[in-house]
Amino acid sequence: MRTVRKSFGILLLMDKILASIDAEIAHLKQARAVLAGDGAKKTTKLATPKKHKMSAAARKKIADAQRKRWAKQKANK
């Protein structure tokens, strides 16, 4: 019975190793296709998100609020 369990464990280990190797081969093939320019997998340029522009008045309001927090913190020391 012990040899059966040992053999079964070895088979499971071999299956895991083979699956890992197969996954790595697939990954390497995909990387090769991209580098070689086979067109197997085209990369698309990701759209950059729109930047929110803040008005000068809003920036000034935020800066004034931060200065107020700094002054309060400095006064407490």
Buried (B, 14 or more C-beta within 10 A) or exposed (E): EEEEEEEEEEEEEEEEEEEEEEEEEEEEEEEEBBEEEEEEEEEEEEEEEEEEEEEEEEEEEEEEEEEEEEEEEEEEE
